[in-house]
Amino acid sequence: MEVYINEEQIIKEAQNRLQRYLPIEWEGNRYNAMDAWNILIASAAMGGSLASVCRECKDTPHNNTLRDQLTAQNWNDEQIEEGLNKLLAESSLQSSWPGSYQIAIDLHEEPFYGEIPQEDPEIIRRGEAKAGTTYFHVFATAYVIRSNRRWTLALARVRANESMLSVVDRMRERVENLGIKVSVYLLDRQFWCYELLEAWKEIPYIIPIRKTGKEGSGGGTRPLFEFKKSQFETYTMTSQTKQTMEIEVAVVVLPETAEQKQKRISKFEKAYQKAKEKEQEKAQLFNKNPTPATKRSLTCAKNALDKAREELNKERKSKLKTALCYAVNKVKQWSLKQIYQTYRRRFGIESSYRQSRQARMVTTSRKPWFRLLRFGIAMALRNLWIEVRWLLGEPKQGRSGRKIPKDLLPFPMFLRWIVSAFWKIAGFRTYLLPQSDLPEPLWKRPQEKREELTPALLHEGPSIQAIASNF
């Protein structure tokens, strides 16, 4: 007997997990907590808003009713964060974790617009300008990289004055509480700071180094990026209030790829083409009106063209190299190639964020707890997708174990599964109200009436009021 995984099982499992760790108390005559979770999950899967989902369904509460019920739960950031981490832990523990694994910790920023909430100003963190703002909702996530699978193990909100050391310690504690052994932590560049490096002397990590110091001054970390050969180096980090500290640095020098070279050269080719067009334009003006002024303009254009041609030829002949610098600890026995390849795999996190954005509901709400809930639901759905593909699939021979091929269940298709199940439950609104006192559609009118109206519709283009009056 064949057992199938269907969309109804998926949405039921998602709502049961969310209700288990973030219970909604709503005992209505017609709707209840499961209806609320259905709408929240479907909004995430569709990438829409609560209002649009409620408007398109036959059997759902009004979106204002749903919002009032969610507000009545009196949730705060701490409750949401605790519940979501328990949910992610349950998802991760569906599989055994023998051996040790590489853990990636990253920061994710969501732009914030408007006035900072006065009741809790620490909820918004300032950062580098992006998407037209310098204020963000910031979330930290911990991922495990296992056989090209990226499980979200934990998440947390990062408050305004919270140090990077505090953030990574919270993430590390949650990962270790899951019983997962860590071979190395792969941290984001934003975690490069004196306090963290000093506190993590006994913990293995790899962190990209920020380029600091003025060009030509020989200070900061800039000299590390000027090496022409891959090597291990020692960098002395200083602090205004604490003693100096020596850090092991892996400098990996990479030749420029063909794609990078083509991108660099194309920039100079465009400049050369622009200078050439300008020179031709000035030549035409000089031919039409040979005056001293047009002659000077033509001479300047020719000089600019010669300079652009020289720079283009120089760039075509040059062979650039890129230096990547990593602060490393407790991995000195690794080769430079191993360090580079290990950290490169960490960029799969960006793929995870891209996928999670496909499962993030649209909202204009400024409530911090709702923003965190929205982010957590997206991560939970992505983890559930991995469970379905890797743990519930048809048994397969070989080291891969159980696996559903990617092309049979990509993440967008998984989200459409959820939407399909939701339409079965709530029903899609396929009609408009009111159904009375509406003009009869054109295709239902008698043939002679249609012949009267069609020329007017196609040629004269009358207003809607004029057409309606004919009915």
C-alpha positions as a Python dict, from the first residue, in 0.01 Angstrom:
ca = {
    (1, 'M'): (0, 0, 0),
    (2, 'E'): (143, 336, -103),
    (3, 'V'): (125, 620, 147),
    (4, 'Y'): (121, 971, 4),
    (5, 'I'): (213, 1303, 157),
    (6, 'N'): (-60, 1554, 74),
    (7, 'E'): (-114, 1924, 126),
    (8, 'E'): (-376, 1881, 398),
    (9, 'Q'): (-130, 1694, 618),
    (10, 'I'): (126, 1971, 570),
    (11, 'I'): (-97, 2262, 673),
    (12, 'K'): (-237, 2061, 964),
    (13, 'E'): (112, 1984, 1092),
    (14, 'A'): (216, 2349, 1061),
    (15, 'Q'): (-87, 2480, 1251),
    (16, 'N'): (-54, 2214, 1523),
    (17, 'R'): (309, 2307, 1586),
    (18, 'L'): (238, 2677, 1601),
    (19, 'Q'): (-60, 2630, 1831),
    (20, 'R'): (146, 2402, 2056),
    (21, 'Y'): (421, 2657, 2120),
    (22, 'L'): (228, 2981, 2062),
    (23, 'P'): (-125, 2898, 2174),
    (24, 'I'): (-402, 3134, 2064),
    (25, 'E'): (-695, 3151, 2304),
    (26, 'W'): (-1001, 3202, 2089),
    (27, 'E'): (-1319, 3005, 2153),
    (28, 'G'): (-1576, 3157, 1920),
    (29, 'N'): (-1909, 3025, 1799),
    (30, 'R'): (-1791, 3004, 1440),
    (31, 'Y'): (-1413, 3049, 1434),
    (32, 'N'): (-1132, 2937, 1663),
    (33, 'A'): (-754, 2936, 1704),
    (34, 'M'): (-696, 2690, 1418),
    (35, 'D'): (-875, 2924, 1178),
    (36, 'A'): (-643, 3204, 1289),
    (37, 'W'): (-333, 2992, 1226),
    (38, 'N'): (-471, 2881, 890),
    (39, 'I'): (-497, 3244, 778),
    (40, 'L'): (-151, 3333, 912),
    (41, 'I'): (9, 3031, 742),
    (42, 'A'): (-176, 3092, 415),
    (43, 'S'): (-79, 3461, 417),
    (44, 'A'): (284, 3359, 451),
    (45, 'A'): (259, 3095, 178),
    (46, 'M'): (92, 3340, -62),
    (47, 'G'): (317, 3630, 31),
    (48, 'G'): (5, 3837, 88),
    (49, 'S'): (-153, 4030, 371),
    (50, 'L'): (-409, 3914, 625),
    (51, 'A'): (-663, 4152, 473),
    (52, 'S'): (-622, 4015, 120),
    (53, 'V'): (-651, 3652, 234),
    (54, 'C'): (-963, 3719, 440),
    (55, 'R'): (-1117, 3917, 154),
    (56, 'E'): (-1063, 3638, -99),
    (57, 'C'): (-1211, 3359, 113),
    (58, 'K'): (-1571, 3251, 163),
    (59, 'D'): (-1539, 3119, 516),
    (60, 'T'): (-1292, 3324, 721),
    (61, 'P'): (-1333, 3589, 989),
    (62, 'H'): (-1294, 3954, 895),
    (63, 'N'): (-931, 4062, 907),
    (64, 'N'): (-1011, 4321, 1177),
    (65, 'T'): (-1163, 4047, 1392),
    (66, 'L'): (-849, 3839, 1346),
    (67, 'R'): (-622, 4131, 1432),
    (68, 'D'): (-824, 4205, 1745),
    (69, 'Q'): (-795, 3843, 1856),
    (70, 'L'): (-418, 3842, 1798),
    (71, 'T'): (-381, 4169, 1990),
    (72, 'A'): (-588, 4023, 2275),
    (73, 'Q'): (-323, 3752, 2325),
    (74, 'N'): (-94, 4022, 2473),
    (75, 'W'): (213, 3859, 2322),
    (76, 'N'): (553, 4020, 2362),
    (77, 'D'): (889, 3964, 2199),
    (78, 'E'): (1012, 3726, 2468),
    (79, 'Q'): (709, 3495, 2439),
    (80, 'I'): (723, 3490, 2060),
    (81, 'E'): (1098, 3424, 2058),
    (82, 'E'): (1073, 3143, 2314),
    (83, 'G'): (785, 2974, 2130),
    (84, 'L'): (954, 2998, 1789),
    (85, 'N'): (1280, 2855, 1922),
    (86, 'K'): (1095, 2559, 2072),
    (87, 'L'): (924, 2503, 1738),
    (88, 'L'): (1255, 2519, 1548),
    (89, 'A'): (1411, 2284, 1802),
    (90, 'E'): (1134, 2028, 1746),
    (91, 'S'): (1187, 2055, 1371),
    (92, 'S'): (1562, 2006, 1403),
    (93, 'L'): (1533, 1709, 1638),
    (94, 'Q'): (1325, 1515, 1384),
    (95, 'S'): (1665, 1390, 1267),
    (96, 'S'): (1961, 1249, 1460),
    (97, 'W'): (2284, 1450, 1469),
    (98, 'P'): (2584, 1219, 1491),
    (99, 'G'): (2929, 1373, 1463),
    (100, 'S'): (3000, 1745, 1459),
    (101, 'Y'): (2872, 2021, 1231),
    (102, 'Q'): (2949, 2367, 1105),
    (103, 'I'): (2716, 2632, 1250),
    (104, 'A'): (2660, 2963, 1073),
    (105, 'I'): (2535, 3264, 1267),
    (106, 'D'): (2409, 3562, 1074),
    (107, 'L'): (2216, 3888, 1114),
    (108, 'H'): (1911, 3974, 906),
    (109, 'E'): (1781, 4330, 877),
    (110, 'E'): (1427, 4434, 786),
    (111, 'P'): (1388, 4804, 702),
    (112, 'F'): (1184, 5014, 946),
    (113, 'Y'): (1013, 5338, 843),
    (114, 'G'): (841, 5590, 1062),
    (115, 'E'): (880, 5700, 1421),
    (116, 'I'): (1056, 5473, 1669),
    (117, 'P'): (802, 5342, 1925),
    (118, 'Q'): (840, 5544, 2244),
    (119, 'E'): (722, 5261, 2470),
    (120, 'D'): (1017, 5044, 2363),
    (121, 'P'): (1277, 5239, 2159),
    (122, 'E'): (1534, 4959, 2198),
    (123, 'I'): (1335, 4740, 1961),
    (124, 'I'): (1473, 4922, 1654),
    (125, 'R'): (1844, 4900, 1577),
    (126, 'R'): (2040, 5145, 1367),
    (127, 'G'): (2265, 5026, 1084),
    (128, 'E'): (2417, 5119, 752),
    (129, 'A'): (2186, 5291, 505),
    (130, 'K'): (1982, 5043, 303),
    (131, 'A'): (1643, 5055, 129),
    (132, 'G'): (1604, 5422, 211),
    (133, 'T'): (1650, 5396, 588),
    (134, 'T'): (1908, 5346, 860),
    (135, 'Y'): (1669, 5184, 1109),
    (136, 'F'): (1588, 4814, 1109),
    (137, 'H'): (1421, 4524, 1281),
    (138, 'V'): (1727, 4300, 1328),
    (139, 'F'): (1709, 3923, 1378),
    (140, 'A'): (1990, 3677, 1443),
    (141, 'T'): (1968, 3321, 1313),
    (142, 'A'): (2175, 3008, 1366),
    (143, 'Y'): (2195, 2755, 1082),
    (144, 'V'): (2349, 2413, 1058),
    (145, 'I'): (2505, 2311, 729),
    (146, 'R'): (2461, 1938, 676),
    (147, 'S'): (2481, 1759, 341),
    (148, 'N'): (2382, 2081, 165),
    (149, 'R'): (2081, 2110, 395),
    (150, 'R'): (2040, 2433, 587),
    (151, 'W'): (1831, 2392, 898),
    (152, 'T'): (1736, 2694, 1104),
    (153, 'L'): (1820, 2597, 1461),
    (154, 'A'): (1743, 2918, 1650),
    (155, 'L'): (1653, 3281, 1607),
    (156, 'A'): (1647, 3592, 1823),
    (157, 'R'): (1574, 3960, 1803),
    (158, 'V'): (1875, 4189, 1830),
    (159, 'R'): (1795, 4500, 2029),
    (160, 'A'): (1947, 4845, 1982),
    (161, 'N'): (2219, 4840, 2248),
    (162, 'E'): (2285, 4467, 2251),
    (163, 'S'): (2648, 4374, 2190),
    (164, 'M'): (2751, 4126, 1924),
    (165, 'L'): (2908, 3908, 2193),
    (166, 'S'): (2574, 3881, 2372),
    (167, 'V'): (2399, 3787, 2049),
    (168, 'V'): (2634, 3505, 1949),
    (169, 'D'): (2645, 3371, 2306),
    (170, 'R'): (2265, 3339, 2302),
    (171, 'M'): (2278, 3160, 1969),
    (172, 'R'): (2560, 2930, 2083),
    (173, 'E'): (2375, 2838, 2403),
    (174, 'R'): (2061, 2744, 2212),
    (175, 'V'): (2255, 2533, 1962),
    (176, 'E'): (2440, 2348, 2237),
    (177, 'N'): (2113, 2284, 2422),
    (178, 'L'): (1997, 2086, 2119),
    (179, 'G'): (2285, 1844, 2175),
    (180, 'I'): (2453, 1929, 1844),
    (181, 'K'): (2832, 1917, 1850),
    (182, 'V'): (2995, 2207, 1671),
    (183, 'S'): (3317, 2174, 1472),
    (184, 'V'): (3342, 2545, 1390),
    (185, 'Y'): (3127, 2859, 1403),
    (186, 'L'): (3104, 3058, 1080),
    (187, 'L'): (3020, 3413, 1182),
    (188, 'D'): (2917, 3711, 975),
    (189, 'R'): (3150, 4006, 917),
    (190, 'Q'): (2933, 4214, 1151),
    (191, 'F'): (3058, 4007, 1446),
    (192, 'W'): (3417, 4123, 1398),
    (193, 'C'): (3483, 4306, 1727),
    (194, 'Y'): (3739, 4302, 2008),
    (195, 'E'): (3501, 4178, 2282),
    (196, 'L'): (3393, 3870, 2089),
    (197, 'L'): (3743, 3769, 1981),
    (198, 'E'): (3867, 3805, 2337),
    (199, 'A'): (3582, 3602, 2488),
    (200, 'W'): (3595, 3323, 2228),
    (201, 'K'): (3960, 3226, 2269),
    (202, 'E'): (3865, 2863, 2336),
    (203, 'I'): (3592, 2835, 2072),
    (204, 'P'): (3664, 2747, 1707),
    (205, 'Y'): (3545, 3013, 1465),
    (206, 'I'): (3605, 3173, 1126),
    (207, 'I'): (3517, 3541, 1083),
    (208, 'P'): (3588, 3763, 780),
    (209, 'I'): (3798, 4065, 871),
    (210, 'R'): (3682, 4415, 798),
    (211, 'K'): (3914, 4639, 602),
    (212, 'T'): (4013, 4928, 828),
    (213, 'G'): (4271, 5204, 812),
    (214, 'K'): (4331, 5481, 560),
    (215, 'E'): (4474, 5393, 222),
    (216, 'G'): (4852, 5437, 217),
    (217, 'S'): (4878, 5480, 596),
    (218, 'G'): (4985, 5121, 663),
    (219, 'G'): (4751, 5108, 963),
    (220, 'G'): (4448, 4896, 1049),
    (221, 'T'): (4381, 4570, 870),
    (222, 'R'): (4438, 4717, 522),
    (223, 'P'): (4795, 4576, 488),
    (224, 'L'): (4653, 4222, 522),
    (225, 'F'): (4451, 4272, 203),
    (226, 'E'): (4764, 4376, 9),
    (227, 'F'): (4936, 4036, 28),
    (228, 'K'): (5008, 3877, -308),
    (229, 'K'): (5037, 3522, -177),
    (230, 'S'): (4811, 3306, 41),
    (231, 'Q'): (4952, 3256, 390),
    (232, 'F'): (4883, 3252, 763),
    (233, 'E'): (4961, 3578, 939),
    (234, 'T'): (4937, 3722, 1289),
    (235, 'Y'): (4747, 4047, 1339),
    (236, 'T'): (4777, 4254, 1655),
    (237, 'M'): (4442, 4401, 1753),
    (238, 'T'): (4441, 4701, 1983),
    (239, 'S'): (4177, 4853, 2208),
    (240, 'Q'): (4163, 5195, 2371),
    (241, 'T'): (4073, 5051, 2711),
    (242, 'K'): (4219, 4698, 2698),
    (243, 'Q'): (4550, 4538, 2620),
    (244, 'T'): (4653, 4432, 2271),
    (245, 'M'): (4557, 4088, 2142),
    (246, 'E'): (4715, 3874, 1873),
    (247, 'I'): (4482, 3706, 1625),
    (248, 'E'): (4559, 3434, 1375),
    (249, 'V'): (4462, 3541, 1024),
    (250, 'A'): (4423, 3327, 714),
    (251, 'V'): (4495, 3530, 401),
    (252, 'V'): (4358, 3364, 89),
    (253, 'V'): (4461, 3525, -240),
    (254, 'L'): (4241, 3430, -533),
    (255, 'P'): (4293, 3504, -902),
    (256, 'E'): (4023, 3704, -1072),
    (257, 'T'): (3754, 3488, -1230),
    (258, 'A'): (3657, 3526, -1595),
    (259, 'E'): (3320, 3670, -1492),
    (260, 'Q'): (3481, 3928, -1263),
    (261, 'K'): (3730, 4024, -1535),
    (262, 'Q'): (3455, 4066, -1794),
    (263, 'K'): (3255, 4281, -1555),
    (264, 'R'): (3559, 4500, -1483),
    (265, 'I'): (3653, 4537, -1849),
    (266, 'S'): (3296, 4612, -1961),
    (267, 'K'): (3300, 4920, -1739),
    (268, 'F'): (3601, 5061, -1929),
    (269, 'E'): (3456, 4953, -2265),
    (270, 'K'): (3146, 5161, -2195),
    (271, 'A'): (3363, 5460, -2103),
    (272, 'Y'): (3565, 5415, -2425),
    (273, 'Q'): (3250, 5389, -2637),
    (274, 'K'): (3106, 5700, -2476),
    (275, 'A'): (3430, 5893, -2544),
    (276, 'K'): (3429, 5770, -2903),
    (277, 'E'): (3072, 5888, -2962),
    (278, 'K'): (3154, 6225, -2813),
    (279, 'E'): (3460, 6260, -3037),
    (280, 'Q'): (3249, 6183, -3345),
    (281, 'E'): (2989, 6436, -3236),
    (282, 'K'): (3253, 6707, -3191),
    (283, 'A'): (3405, 6619, -3530),
    (284, 'Q'): (3069, 6669, -3701),
    (285, 'L'): (3024, 7005, -3531),
    (286, 'F'): (3372, 7113, -3643),
    (287, 'N'): (3302, 7008, -4003),
    (288, 'K'): (2981, 7210, -4005),
    (289, 'N'): (3125, 7513, -3826),
    (290, 'P'): (3509, 7521, -3821),
    (291, 'T'): (3571, 7783, -3554),
    (292, 'P'): (3843, 7800, -3284),
    (293, 'A'): (3586, 7700, -3020),
    (294, 'T'): (3473, 7385, -3203),
    (295, 'K'): (3837, 7300, -3279),
    (296, 'R'): (3925, 7317, -2907),
    (297, 'S'): (3625, 7098, -2823),
    (298, 'L'): (3735, 6843, -3084),
    (299, 'T'): (4091, 6842, -2947),
    (300, 'C'): (3966, 6781, -2592),
    (301, 'A'): (3740, 6500, -2714),
    (302, 'K'): (4033, 6334, -2899),
    (303, 'N'): (4251, 6355, -2588),
    (304, 'A'): (3972, 6199, -2377),
    (305, 'L'): (3932, 5922, -2636),
    (306, 'D'): (4306, 5846, -2632),
    (307, 'K'): (4302, 5830, -2252),
    (308, 'A'): (3998, 5598, -2250),
    (309, 'R'): (4165, 5372, -2509),
    (310, 'E'): (4483, 5356, -2303),
    (311, 'E'): (4294, 5266, -1984),
    (312, 'L'): (4095, 4998, -2166),
    (313, 'N'): (4409, 4834, -2307),
    (314, 'K'): (4568, 4847, -1962),
    (315, 'E'): (4272, 4676, -1799),
    (316, 'R'): (4265, 4404, -2067),
    (317, 'K'): (4628, 4316, -1999),
    (318, 'S'): (4614, 4336, -1618),
    (319, 'K'): (4567, 4024, -1404),
    (320, 'L'): (4421, 4121, -1070),
    (321, 'K'): (4403, 3912, -756),
    (322, 'T'): (4163, 3934, -463),
    (323, 'A'): (4275, 3883, -103),
    (324, 'L'): (4024, 3744, 147),
    (325, 'C'): (4119, 3765, 514),
    (326, 'Y'): (3965, 3549, 787),
    (327, 'A'): (4023, 3560, 1161),
    (328, 'V'): (4055, 3195, 1264),
    (329, 'N'): (4074, 3021, 1599),
    (330, 'K'): (4127, 2654, 1685),
    (331, 'V'): (4143, 2564, 1315),
    (332, 'K'): (4512, 2635, 1258),
    (333, 'Q'): (4563, 2272, 1152),
    (334, 'W'): (4332, 2334, 857),
    (335, 'S'): (4477, 2427, 521),
    (336, 'L'): (4405, 2765, 366),
    (337, 'K'): (4203, 2593, 95),
    (338, 'Q'): (3991, 2413, 354),
    (339, 'I'): (3924, 2738, 544),
    (340, 'Y'): (3822, 2916, 224),
    (341, 'Q'): (3593, 2636, 103),
    (342, 'T'): (3435, 2591, 446),
    (343, 'Y'): (3343, 2955, 480),
    (344, 'R'): (3229, 2974, 120),
    (345, 'R'): (2960, 2713, 193),
    (346, 'R'): (2823, 2951, 453),
    (347, 'F'): (2683, 3170, 175),
    (348, 'G'): (2405, 2916, 142),
    (349, 'I'): (2244, 3118, 419),
    (350, 'E'): (2164, 3387, 164),
    (351, 'S'): (1974, 3124, -32),
    (352, 'S'): (1780, 3041, 284),
    (353, 'Y'): (1689, 3407, 333),
    (354, 'R'): (1582, 3433, -29),
    (355, 'Q'): (1356, 3131, 11),
    (356, 'S'): (1217, 3253, 343),
    (357, 'R'): (1123, 3584, 179),
    (358, 'Q'): (893, 3384, -51),
    (359, 'A'): (704, 3275, 263),
    (360, 'R'): (680, 3610, 434),
    (361, 'M'): (343, 3778, 462),
    (362, 'V'): (302, 4142, 365),
    (363, 'T'): (225, 4380, 648),
    (364, 'T'): (239, 4745, 744),
    (365, 'S'): (208, 4667, 1113),
    (366, 'R'): (467, 4829, 1339),
    (367, 'K'): (404, 4591, 1626),
    (368, 'P'): (743, 4438, 1708),
    (369, 'W'): (600, 4102, 1818),
    (370, 'F'): (410, 4066, 1489),
    (371, 'R'): (724, 4140, 1288),
    (372, 'L'): (908, 3868, 1480),
    (373, 'L'): (616, 3625, 1439),
    (374, 'R'): (610, 3693, 1066),
    (375, 'F'): (982, 3621, 1037),
    (376, 'G'): (953, 3306, 1251),
    (377, 'I'): (663, 3158, 1051),
    (378, 'A'): (867, 3189, 731),
    (379, 'M'): (1161, 3007, 891),
    (380, 'A'): (933, 2738, 1037),
    (381, 'L'): (772, 2670, 698),
    (382, 'R'): (1113, 2636, 536),
    (383, 'N'): (1223, 2386, 801),
    (384, 'L'): (901, 2189, 747),
    (385, 'W'): (976, 2178, 374),
    (386, 'I'): (1317, 2027, 445),
    (387, 'E'): (1157, 1768, 674),
    (388, 'V'): (917, 1664, 401),
    (389, 'R'): (1187, 1637, 139),
    (390, 'W'): (1455, 1465, 345),
    (391, 'L'): (1275, 1273, 619),
    (392, 'L'): (939, 1170, 475),
    (393, 'G'): (1035, 1089, 119),
    (394, 'E'): (1043, 750, -45),
    (395, 'P'): (1341, 538, 79),
    (396, 'K'): (1632, 558, -158),
    (397, 'Q'): (1940, 338, -180),
    (398, 'G'): (2280, 485, -107),
    (399, 'R'): (2427, 731, 138),
    (400, 'S'): (2165, 997, 66),
    (401, 'G'): (1894, 807, 253),
    (402, 'R'): (1539, 931, 214),
    (403, 'K'): (1511, 1214, -34),
    (404, 'I'): (1253, 1370, -264),
    (405, 'P'): (1429, 1526, -566),
    (406, 'K'): (1430, 1904, -571),
    (407, 'D'): (1250, 1920, -902),
    (408, 'L'): (957, 1721, -759),
    (409, 'L'): (904, 1952, -462),
    (410, 'P'): (1077, 2291, -486),
    (411, 'F'): (996, 2542, -213),
    (412, 'P'): (750, 2749, -425),
    (413, 'M'): (556, 2432, -501),
    (414, 'F'): (552, 2343, -130),
    (415, 'L'): (399, 2685, -58),
    (416, 'R'): (136, 2626, -327),
    (417, 'W'): (53, 2298, -154),
    (418, 'I'): (-28, 2497, 158),
    (419, 'V'): (-238, 2748, -37),
    (420, 'S'): (-425, 2463, -208),
    (421, 'A'): (-507, 2307, 128),
    (422, 'F'): (-623, 2643, 262),
    (423, 'W'): (-861, 2699, -31),
    (424, 'K'): (-1017, 2359, 41),
    (425, 'I'): (-1073, 2462, 402),
    (426, 'A'): (-1182, 2824, 360),
    (427, 'G'): (-1303, 2826, 1),
    (428, 'F'): (-1202, 3075, -266),
    (429, 'R'): (-1451, 3354, -333),
    (430, 'T'): (-1556, 3303, -694),
    (431, 'Y'): (-1848, 3545, -698),
    (432, 'L'): (-1919, 3909, -626),
    (433, 'L'): (-2184, 4057, -399),
    (434, 'P'): (-2446, 4193, -440),
    (435, 'Q'): (-2582, 3962, -711),
    (436, 'S'): (-2900, 4166, -778),
    (437, 'D'): (-2954, 4485, -978),
    (438, 'L'): (-2646, 4423, -1192),
    (439, 'P'): (-2647, 4475, -1572),
    (440, 'E'): (-2667, 4149, -1766),
    (441, 'P'): (-2329, 4055, -1920),
    (442, 'L'): (-2285, 4142, -2286),
    (443, 'W'): (-2238, 3781, -2392),
    (444, 'K'): (-2585, 3693, -2252),
    (445, 'R'): (-2771, 3965, -2443),
    (446, 'P'): (-2961, 3886, -2762),
    (447, 'Q'): (-2765, 3901, -3085),
    (448, 'E'): (-2932, 4218, -3204),
    (449, 'K'): (-2850, 4397, -2878),
    (450, 'R'): (-2488, 4289, -2903),
    (451, 'E'): (-2460, 4424, -3256),
    (452, 'E'): (-2583, 4760, -3131),
    (453, 'L'): (-2333, 4779, -2846),
    (454, 'T'): (-2022, 4627, -3004),
    (455, 'P'): (-1940, 4915, -3244),
    (456, 'A'): (-1981, 5162, -2963),
    (457, 'L'): (-1746, 4962, -2743),
    (458, 'L'): (-1483, 4913, -3013),
    (459, 'H'): (-1482, 5248, -3192),
    (460, 'E'): (-1656, 5526, -3008),
    (461, 'G'): (-1526, 5430, -2666),
    (462, 'P'): (-1819, 5563, -2456),
    (463, 'S'): (-1801, 5593, -2082),
    (464, 'I'): (-1907, 5314, -1849),
    (465, 'Q'): (-2212, 5518, -1748),
    (466, 'A'): (-2318, 5548, -2112),
    (467, 'I'): (-2286, 5175, -2170),
    (468, 'A'): (-2472, 5092, -1850),
    (469, 'S'): (-2761, 5318, -1951),
    (470, 'N'): (-2819, 5100, -2259),
    (471, 'F'): (-2904, 4809, -2036),
}
